[in-house]
């Protein structure tokens, strides 16, 4: 068989009705298709079966590599390069190997590897799937989304989660823990982000995006970001002083909706978000009851709150303002939306900053809830009554054997609580807490 030349490879005319095969020896052929494509083929027999493998297209210059596999992967081969591969494959066949099968297996393995690489999510992609699968729809979704956003908006977000090192995460947490303005606990935020990051990495480990979470052993204390539980509790006379300030336009500049919401927190001990998002349909003012649905409580457990006459008076006072709205405490700035829960704390903080609460221990809005739970025993009620009012889960044997709801005791406790605050407020010779509801 005459050897091929570059000229023959380049200028041999096509046949519009059939393929033309030009042989070169060692099983190497140039196949010229009717449409003009010129494809290198190696034809050989292995284990009694004939195989014809296309190894690339003819190109006078060929590929830019001298490596066997790189030339095959490049797909463009000169005559000399095609001969080189044909000679290599002949040696493989003499050794009992099937070079075409080996090449196809390698290509399949590389394709699978590329697909596996493409399936490996970035931190941002993993966070999105984690949120949609495990977090969306929960009451904590907004807070967790904020912390996930801090992670994904950083340099970590664009990295594949399997490639993020422990050092990367440590550097990010340390950077988060500094730089916020005075008075803001950046370290606390860094600790909260670490907890969310660990949940994300566990989610990734369960889906084999990472072999093992490399941040599981990190702890908040490693960054001086350990959570320090608040213990502020206002005395009942301090609550009366706060109430008087809420009733005084000179001391409290907040809008009436926010003021009323703070009052309900004081009188019922419920969470600020539960109060802020309350709908009129949850209340039976004639019976003095507030029915909190499970989906609006932190414990995801339906809860009944007894309303003292003073609380009913506050709510009835809201009817002219929001009675036609879905929400009792509709936002003055965003119609058809409730006020933001944090707005209550902002209003309280403003009064402290303006030095309008000099006789009150500096506190947050959530401390008012703790003050009720802690203060009821001083009025003669058992400690567990306050926890039932707050919709806490009882601890120890109480949680196992005591399933009583103590409705009458809860009602008596909240009535006594409101009456005591009213009496102390009136004793101060200031604006009355409220008018009694007949």
N, C-alpha and C positions, 0 to 999 in steps of 0.2 A: 504493500500500500504506500503510495507516494505521500510524503510529508506535506502538511499544509504550509502555506506561506501567508504572511500578513496581507499581501495583495489579494490572494484568493479569498481570504476571510472578509476583506472589505468590499471587493467589487463583484463577487459572484452574484449574478442576477437572481431574483426571486422567481418562482413559478406560481402564478395566481391560483393554480388548482391543487397544489400539493406541497408538502415540506420537502426541502432538499437537505441531504445529509452529506457533509464533507468529513471524511475520516482522516485521523492523524496517527493512529496506532495507540497501543496500550489502552484501548477502549475509549479513547477520546474522540468525540464527534462534535462538529459545529452544525447545529440545526438551524436552517434558514426558513422562517415561516412565510407563508404567502403575503402576510402584511408587512414583512421586512424585518421583523425581530430576529436577532441572531443569538442563539442560546447554546452554551456549552453543555454537552451531555457526556457522562461517563457510563459506558455500557459494559456490564460485567456479569459473571455468573458466580453465585455463592450458594453453597449447599444445594446445588442442583437447580437453583432458581435464578432466572435472568432478571437483572435490575437495571433500570435506566434512570439515572439521577441527574436532574438539572442543577448545575453548580454555579451558574451566573451568566450574565450577558457579555457578549464580545465587545471589547473596547480597545482600540489601538494602543492607548496609553495604559490601560489597566488600573488596578488599585494602587494605593500609595503605601503598601506594606509588604514585607517579605515573610510575614508569619502566615502559616497555612490557614489557621482558623480565621484570622483577620481578613484574608483575601476572600474566603468563602462568605463571610458575613458581609463584606463590602458589596458583593454582587456584580462587580465589574472586573473582567479578567482579560488581559492581553493573551495572545497566543502562547507566549513563553510562560506566563503564569498558569494558564490552563494546563500546559504540559507538565509543569512542576507538580500541580495537584494530582494529575493523572498518575505520574510516577510514584508519588507518595502513596496513593490509594492502592497501586499495584503491590507495593511492599507490604501494606497492611493485609491484603488478600492472601499473599504468600504466607503470612504469619497466622492465617486462620481467622482473621477479623473481617467484619463487614463495615467498611468505612462509611458507606452511605447511611446505614442504620445508626452508626455512632454519631454522625453529623446531625441526623434528624433528631436523635435523642437529646443531643446537646441543645439544639434549637428549642425543643419542647421544654427542656428544663429552664432555659433562659427566659422563655416566654412565661412560664409559670412563675419564675422569680420576679419578672416585671409586674405581673398581675398581683403577686403578693405585695410587692413594694407599693403599687398603686392603692392596694387595699389598706395599707397602713395609714391611719389617720394622723393628721397634725393635732396638736394640742387643742387648737380651736375647733376642729371637726369633732374630736372626741368629746370636748366639753358640750358641744351642741347636742350630740346624741345622748350624752349622760343627762342633760337637762330635760330633753324631750321624754326620755324613758323613765327617769326616776324622780324628777322634781316638778315638772309642769303640772299645774292645777292645785298644788299644795299651797297652804297659807304662807309658807316660808319661801315660796318661789321667787318673789321679788328680791329678797335679801340674798339668797343664794346666787341669783343671776348677777347681781352687782359684784359679788366676789369672784364669780367665774369670769366676768368681763375684765376685772383687774388682771387676771391671769392671761386671758387670751389677747388682751390689748398690749401686752408686754412682748418682749422678744421671744418669749416661750411659745406664743400662739402659733407662729409659722413653722415651728419645728415639728417633725414627726415625734409623737409622744414616746416612741421606743428609743429615740436618740437623745432625749432630754436626760441629762445626768443629775445625780444628786447635788453636785456642786452648782449646777444651773439653778435649781430650785432654791437652794440655800441663798445664793446671791440675790435672787428675786425677792425672797422673804425679807432679807436684811435691808434691801433697798426700800421696800414698802414700809419698813418700820421707822424710817426717818423722813424728815422733810415736811411734815404737816405743821400747820400753824400752831402756835402755843395754845394750850388748852384742849387740843384735840389729841386723843390717844391713838397715835399711829401704830404703836406696838400692839394695842388691842386689835386693831384692824388686821395687822399682819398675822396675828394668831388665828383670827377667824378665817382668813384666806388659807392658811396652812391646813386647817381642818377640812375645808372644802376641797383643797388640792388632794389631800389624802383620800377622800371619798372618790374623786375623779380617777386617781391612779388605781384604786381597788377595782373600780368599774373596768378600767383598761386591762388590768390583770385577768379579770374573769373572762374577758373576750380575747385573751392571748395577744393583745396589742403590745403588751410588755410581758417579759418572762416572769418578772417579779417586781412589785412596787419597790423602787429604791428610796422612797421617802417615808415608808410606813413607820420607821422607828424615830423620825423627827418629832419633837414635842414642842409645845408652845414655850415651855420654860427654857428651851435651847436658845430662844431669841428674846428672853426676858419679856415674853408676851403672854404669860399665864393669866388666865381669867381670874380676876379678883372680885368675888361676889360682893355686891353692895349690901350694906347693912343699915342704911339710913332709915330711920323710923321717926316720923313726926308724932309728938305728943298730941293728944286730942285738942288741947288749948291752942297749939300751933295751927292745927287744921281750921279751928274757928277763926283764927287771925287771918289765915289764907282766904277763908270764905269772905270775910269782911273786905279784904282787898279786892276780891273778884267783884264785889258789889259796888265798889267805889270807882267811878269813871276816872278820877284823878290818879288813882294808883294802878288801875288796870286799863290799858288802852286797846285790848283785844276786842274783836267783834263779838256780838252777843252769842253767835253760834258756838264759837270756841269756848267762851266762858261757860255756857251751859254744859258743854261736853265735859269740861274739867270738873264741874260740880257733880255730874253723874258718876265720874270716876271716884270722887271722894266719898259719895254716899253709897255706892254699890261695891267698890273694890274690884271691878272688872278691868280687864286690860284695855289700854287706850285705843288699840285698833278695833277691839270689839265694840267699844262705845262709839268711836268715830264712824264706823260703818253700819250702825244700827238702822234698820228700816222700821217704818211706822207699823208694818204688819207684824212685827215681833212683839208689840206691846198690847196688853189689855189693861188700860189705865183704870177702868172701872173695878177690875179685880185686883189691881196693884201687882201685876205680874209681867215679867219680861222673859220671853221664851227665846233663848239663843239657840239657833240651829247648829247641828254638829259641824257643818262645813265652815262655820265662822269662828270656831273655837280652836285654841291651840291644841287641846287634847283630842280634837275631833270627836267630841262627845256632847250631845245636846245638854243644855243647862237651863235651869229655871232660876231667875233672880227675883226676889221679893222687893217691891218698891215701897219705901217708907213714904208717908204723906209729903215730906219735903221733896223727895225725888219726883213724885207725881206732879207736884206744883211746878218744878223746873220743866218737866216735859210738856205740861199743858201750856206753859209760857212759850214753848216753841211752835205751837200750832199756828199762830198768826204769821210766823216767819217761814216755816217749811211744811206746814200741814198738807199742802197740795203736792209736795214732792215725795219721791220714793223714800228718801233718807231723812231721818230726824235732824241730823246735823249736816245738811247740805252745804257744800262749799260756797261761800259768797263769790269766789273767783271762778269756779267751774260749775255752772248749773248742771243739774242731773248727776252730779258726782258728790260723794261724801267728802268731808274735810279729810285731810291727810292726818293719820294718827300722830305723826311727829309734830304737827302744828300745835298740839296741846303742850308738848314739852317745850317748844319754842316760846310759846306764850308765857309759860311759867319761868323759863330762863330770863326772858325780857324783864319780868318784874323784879327778879333778883338783881339783874344788872342795873336797873334803874333805882335800886336800893329802896324799893317799896315793901320789902318783906324783912325788915331788920330784926323782927322778933321771931322769925321762922328759920329753922335749920335749912341751909341750902340743900336742895333735893331735886330729883327728877320726877317726872310724872308717874313712873312706875313705882316710886317710893310711896306714893299715896295708897297704892294697893297693899303694899307691905304694912303700912301703918294701920290699915283696917284689920288685917289678919292678926297683927301683933297686939292691937289695942283692945280687941273684944274681950280677952281674958280679964282685962282691968275693969270691965263692966260686969264681970261675973259669969261670962259664958265660957264653956269648955273650949280648949284650944282647937279641937277638931272641927268645931262649928265654923270658925273662920276659914279653915281650909276647904270645907264643903262649899261655903259661899264663893270662894275663889275658884272653884272647879278644879282643885288639886286632887291628885290621886293620893289617898291615905297610904301611909307606909306601914311596914311590919305586919303584925297579925291583923291590924285594922283592915288592911287591904284585902286579906284573905277571908276573914270571917264577918266583917262588919260591912254590910251592903245597905244599911239604912241611909235614908236621905235627910232625915232630921228637918223636915220642911217647917214645922212649927217653930223649932228652935232657931232656924235660919231667919225666919220672918221676925221673930222677937228680937234677934240680935241686930238686924239692920234697922228696925224701928228704934231700938234703944240708941244705936250709934248716931242716927240722924237727930234724934231728940236731944242727945247730949251736946252735939255740935251746935245745935240751934240755941240751947240754953246758954252755952258759953259765949256765943256770938252776941246774943242779946244782953248778956251781963256786961259786955264791954261798952254798952251805951253807944252802939254804932248802928248802921243800917241792918235791919232784921234779915235773918237768913231767908225767910220766905213767909208767906201767909199760909196758915193752916188750911188744908183742903177739907171742906165740910164733909 
